[in-house]
Amino acid sequence: QVRLVESGGGLVQAGDSLRLSCALSGRTFSRYTMGWFRQAPGKERQFVACIRSRGGVTDYTDSVLGRFTISRDNAKNTAYLQMNSLNHEDTAVYYCVAGTGVDFSTLRIGAAYDYWGQGTQVTVSS
């Protein structure tokens, strides 16, 4: 059984930092491209960042570029999203995703990922 378990969300003030973690079990973690999506109330789900299974190539949506860093530790079967300089617009439920069939043309498409976590709430007070 495949499980993606996110942790690290919470309530912070603008300018603060948070680190989200996503642990994958039930599959070979190193084979998966890992990513994060988010969804704010009343808004569509949005791609945030991803890291490829091979070579650690990363991709970010423009609004988080330079503030967020995605990484992975294959030995711990865990992906991370370090979020710095948080602002109110970052408030959302953050979902971890994992996929093996993701390529450069589908990195930012939610349907390209095989598995989704349950989500973790990030709230940034202004």
Secondary structure, DSSP 8 states (H G I E B T S, - for coil): --EEEEE--EEEETT--EEEEEEEESS-GGGSEEEEEEE-TTS--EEEEEE-SSTT-EEE-GGGTTTEEEEEETTTTEEEEEE-S--GGG-EEEEEEEESS--TTTTT-GGG-SEE---EEEEEE-
